[in-house]
Amino acid sequence: MPQIAMPHLWHPRVYQEKAWGALENGIKRVVLVWHRRTGKDLTALNWIATEAFRRPGMYWHLLPTFSQGRRVIWEGMDHGGRPFLDAFPKDAIKRKLEQQMQLELHGGSKFQVVGSDEIDRLVGANPVGLVMSEYPLQNPAAWELLSPIIASNDGFVIFPYTPRGHNHGWDLLEFARGHKDRWFSEILTVDDTNIVPPEMLAEEKEMLPKEIFEQEYYCSFNASLVGAYYKEQLAWMETQDPPRISDNVSWLPNKPVICGWDLGFADMAVCWFAQVIGSEIRIIDFEQASGRTVDAWAKVLREKPYTYDVMKLPYDSSQHTMLSQYSVEEQFTSLGFNCQRPFVPIPLHEQHATVRLLLRQCWIHKTMCKLGISALREYTKKPVPGQRGPNNEQLYQDVPLHNWASHPASGLATLLCAFQPEDYGEFKQPDASYVV
């Protein structure tokens, strides 16, 4: 095969050169908070293509969902109509697998587009290079799963994204800023790149809600996640003195623990761990996993130092599935756990109202429940497609957008809907206006 220069038919633009230079100089952890239309994914993809011919191995480009990966990367094109996959020279491609979105390359490397919404598909693989595109919208558990693999392989990871509020994307940027010896991070706004024509920018400013415009073009982290169910409550909890979300939420060994569940096998299963101390609900721990049997969950529960009071299960836990002749409720009961479930399904609007009400009775351990808290921030309403309000604001249906955050939010609802308000003394309305 003739020699081919890499990157292939692509050169970094002026504003991309600093990040590309950091990669060339051996930095293997890169956070690119760049505004819309800067070529974030294409820059990262060209680095993958270049590295794939330097070091044989598995390389993944992850997006929040498998379908997004197909649309954005596998079938994506740049503004000139050139396919993104042209980053890989055609003569270097040994085989192209459409269904798996995978390229097998001469020299031994493989490139695959992956969705982080199906974490169980990531287990057991051994990538040496990752791009985690739009990381703030991804399930952060995916990086927690892949981080030790990349570290042990001395591999690289690139996080190209625009902000989505102060969620795990913000946490990652702050971590990168604090570890400049091993991480490169950069924020680029339209004023830094000057690639968006002024007339187009003015049109976008007129069309988009203010907070979305500033988020997309000025990389503002200050915009709350629009349509989030619990953003007001979580903001109130964080501004209390002392904060209700912190690492000072203590576990009392002499008190039993209550578990609230959202169940799944192929989908994610979730468990929140809580103690009732007087009028407080202390949420002290959080677990989630896919592909885990009830026996495996029981092992996880028993390895923790807690004494359990009751497993609060969702209504459908009494149903039998093809995986077992016994329901989840029956399986937990046979293993010695005390189980309770509602006799009728609880409507979603009642679940949301209960969680909003009882979150002000809650204290949440910030580190032990990190993934769960991120999910509560990301739990949003489904947008009404193609419709805007009188002030050009996005309109939402009062039904949840189903994504990785749905399961943790449902598990918390199972936990809190099991409590009776009279169990916690007189409710006092906090000094906050809640958006219902």
N, C-alpha and C positions, 0 to 999 in steps of 0.2 A: 504494500500500500504506500503511495507517495506521502511524503511529509506534508503536514498541514499545520499552519500557524494557528495557535490558540491565544486569545479567544478568536472564534471563527466569524469573520465578516462583521465584527463588532468592536468598537473602541469605547472606553468610558468617556462620557461627556466631562466637561471641565469640573462641574460640581460633584461628579461621581469619583473623581480621581483620588481624593483623599481616602475614601473608604477602600477603593481598589488597592491603593498603595499600602494600607494597613494590612490587608489580606496578603499581598505579595511579601510583606515584611515579616510574616509569620504569626500575626494575630489570628486566633482561632475562635474568638467569641465576638460577634459583631452585631450591634443594634443600630438599625437605620430607621429613624423616625423622620421620614421624608413626606412632604406634602403630596397631594394627589397629582398624578401624571408625571412623576419624576423617573419612571422606569425602575422602580425598586425591585420588582420581581425579575425583570430581565437582567439587571445587573447581577443579582444573586444566582440566576440560572446560568449565566455565562461563567461565573466562578465555579459552579458545580461542573460544567462541561470541561473547563480547563483542568480542574483537579482530577476528573475521571480518567484523563490520559496520563497524568503524572503518577497516580496511585490507584491501582486496581482495587475496587471495593464496591459496596452498595451505597448509593446516594439517593436521598429522598427530598422531594419538594412537598411540604405539607401545607394544606389549607384547612380552614375550619371544617369543611365538609368534602366528601368525595366528589360530589357533583360540582362544587366550586372549583376543585382542582382540574376537572375535565374542561370546564368552561374557560377558566382563566389561564391555565398553563398548557394543558395537552392540546386544546384547540385554539389557544390564544394567538393573537397577532399584534405586532407593533403598529404604530400610526401609519406606517408605510405599507401595511399589508403583509409584512414578512412574518411567517410563523415563528413563534417562540422556540419551537423545537429545532429550528435551523441553527441554534447554538451548537448543536451536535452535527458535524459534517456528515452528509449522507453516506459517503464512502466508509465512514467509521462505524456505521450502525449495522450490526450483525443480524438483528431481528427486532421487529416492532410488534409488541403485543397490545392490541387495542383495548381489549376488555380489562386487562390489568393495569393499563396505562404505564407500560414498562418498556424501556429500551435496553437491549443487550448489545454491548459495544465490543468491537474488536479490541483486544487487550485485556479483557476479563471484567471490566466494570459493568454495573447495571445502574440505570437511572429509573426511578419510579415516582409518579405523582400519587400522593396519599392524602386521605382525609383523617384529621385527628378526632373526628366524631366517632370513629369505630376503633377505640383504643385496643380492643382485644386483638385486632389485626396487627398491631405493632409489636406484640409480645413475641419474643424468640428471634427477632431479626437482629442484624448486627451491622447497622450503617456506620460509615466512616465520615459522612458529610450530610448535613441537614440544612434546609431552608425552611423556617417556620413562618410562613407568610400570614400577615394579619393576626399576629399572636394575641392581641387583646381580645379577639373574638374566638380564639381557640380554647379548648379545654386545657387549663394549665397542667392537668395531670399528665398530659402527653409529654411535656418537657420533663416533668419529674421522673417519668418512666425512662425517657431516652437519655437524659443527662449523664447517668453513670456509664451508659454504653459508649457514648461519644468520648467521655473522659478516658475510659479504659483503652479505647482505640486511638487515642491521641488525634481525634478528628476535629472537625470544625462545625460551627453552627452560625447561621445568619438569621436575624430576626428583622425582616422589613415590614414596617407597618405605619399607619397613621393612628393617632391616639383615639381611645374610647373611654375617656374619663380616667379617674384615679383607680384603675383596677390593676390586674397583675401585669399589664403592659407598663404602667407607671412604675411599679415595683421593680421590674426588670431593668428599666432605664436607670433608676436610682442605684441599683446594685452595680450596673456597669460603670456608672460614674465614680463609684467608690472603689473600683478595682481596675484602674487605668493601666496597670502593668500587664494585664492579661485580656482586657476587654477594650474594644473600640466602640464608641457611641457618638451619634451625631444627630442633631435636629436641623432640618433644612426647611425653611418656609419659602413662600413665593418671593419674598424680598431677598432671599439668599440666592435663588437660582435664576430669577428673571426669565423664566421660560414660558410663563403664561401671558399671552398678550393682554394689555390693559383692558381692552374692550370686552374680552372674554371673561376676565376677572370681575369686571363691573356687572356683567350679565349674571354670573354665578352668585355674586353678592346679593343681587336683587331677587333671584329665584330661591335661594336656600335660606332656611332659618338661620338667624345670626350665629347661634352656637355651633351649628353644623358647618357653616362657612368658615368660622375661625378654627374649628377642629380640622377640617379637610385641607385648608390652604395655609393656616398659620400654626398648625400642630399644637393647638390648645388642648391641654388636659383638663381644663376647668369645666368643660361641658359635661353635665351629668348625662348618664346614658338615658337618652330620650325614650320614654315609654316604660321605664323600669317600675315594677310594682312596688318595691320597698325602698326606693332611694331616699324618701323623706324620713322614714323610720331609722334607716341605717345612719343617715347624717345626724339625726337627733342623738342616737346612741353614742356616736363618736365625739360629740361636742359636750357631753355631760361631764361633770366634775365630781368624782373621777369618771373617766371614759367607760362606757358599758362594753366596749370591744377592746380588750387589752390582754396582756399576758399575766395580769394580776387576778384573773378569775380562778379561784382556788377550788380544788377537788377535796371533798371531805371524806376520808376513808370510812368513817362510821355511818355514812349515809348511803342508801342504795341508789343505783343508777337506773334511769328509765331510758329506753331506746325507742326512737321514732324512725320508721322505715319507709323507703320506697323500693319496691321489689323489681328485680329483673335478673335475667340470666344472660341472654344475648345482649340486651340493653344493660345500662348501668344500674347496679343496686347500691343503695345508699343507706347509711345508718348514722343518726345523730345521737349523742350520748348526753344526758342531762341529769341534774340533781335539783330537787326542790328544797330550798333552804328558806324557811319562813315564807315570805311573799315573793321571793326571788326564784326565777328559773335560771339556773346556771348551766349553760351549754359548754361542756368541758372537752368534747372530743368529736371527731368526725371521721368516717371511713366510707370509701366508695370503691367498687370493683365490678368488672364484668366477667362473666364466665365462672363465677364462684358458686359452688353448691352450698346448700344449707349446712352440710357437715363441715365444709371449709369455713363458712362464716362462724359456726359454733366454735371452731378451733381459735379463730381470731378473737372472738369475744372472751374466751376462757384464758387466753394469754395476756389479756389486759388485767390490771390489778383491781377491777371493780367487782362489787357485789350487785347483782341485778335484781331489780324489783319486777319489771314487766317489759315485755316487748310490745310496743304499740304498732300494730300492723295495719296496712290499708285494707279497705273493704274486699278487694279482690284476692286477698291472701288465702281465702277459703276455697278458691277454685283449683281444680285438678288440671294438670298440664300433661303434654305428651312426654315430658322428661321424667315424670314420676307418677306412680299410682296414688301418692299422697299429696295433699296440698302443702303449701309452705307453712301454714299455721300448724297442721298436723305434724310436720317434720320437726319444727322448733319445739312443739309440746313434747314429742317423743324423746327429745334430747334433754328434757328437764327444764325448759324455759317456760315461764308464765306468760301467756299471750293474751292480748285483747285486740279486738277490731270492732269498727262500727257495724251495726246490723244493716244499715242502708248506706249507699254512697253519699258522700257529703258534696254538695254542689260547689263548683269552683269559686263562685263569688263568695260563698260562705267561708271557704278555706282562706281566701285572700283577706277577707275582713277580720277573721280570727287572728291570722298571723300579724296583720297590722296592729291589732289591739294588744296582743300579748308580747310583741317584741319589746314593748316598753317595760315589761316585767322581766326581761331577759338580760343576762350578762353572758358574753360569748368570749371564749378563750381565743385570742387572735392567732396564735401560732398553731395550736392543735386543730383549729377549725378553718385554717387558711383557705383551703379549696372550697369549703362550703360557703364561706363569706363571699369569695369571688363569684360563686354561682348566684348567690342572692342579689348581688349587684347586677348581674347579667340577665336576670330573669325579667323578661320584658313582654309587653303586649305585641300582638301581631299588627304590623302596619296595614292601613287600608290602601291598597295599591292605587296609585294615580290620583289621589285626592289630597287636597290641602285645606286648611282652615282659613278664616278670614284674614289672619295675619301671616299667611303662608306657612303655618306650622303643620307638621306631619300629623295626620289623624290616625287613631288606633282603634282596632276592635278590642272589646273587653274579653279577649281570649289570649292565652299565652302563646308566644312564639316557641315552637318546640325546637330546642337545641340542647347542648350539653348541660345547661343550667337547669333544665326542667326537672331532672330527677332529684338533685339536692333540694330544690324548692318544694317539691312534692313531699319529700321525706320530712322536712321541717313542718309542713302543714299537718302531716300525720301526727307528729309529736305534739304540736301545740293545740290541735283540734281535740286532743284527748283530755285536755285540762278543762276544769270547770272554773269560771271566774270566781265563784264564791270560795274556792279553796285558797285564794291568795289575798284575802282581806279586801278593804275598800279600794276600788280603782280611783286614781286621781288622774285627770287629763293632764298630760305634760304640756309645757309651754312650747308648743309647736303646732303649726297648721299642717295637717296631713292631706295629701292629695289622694282621694279615693277614686 
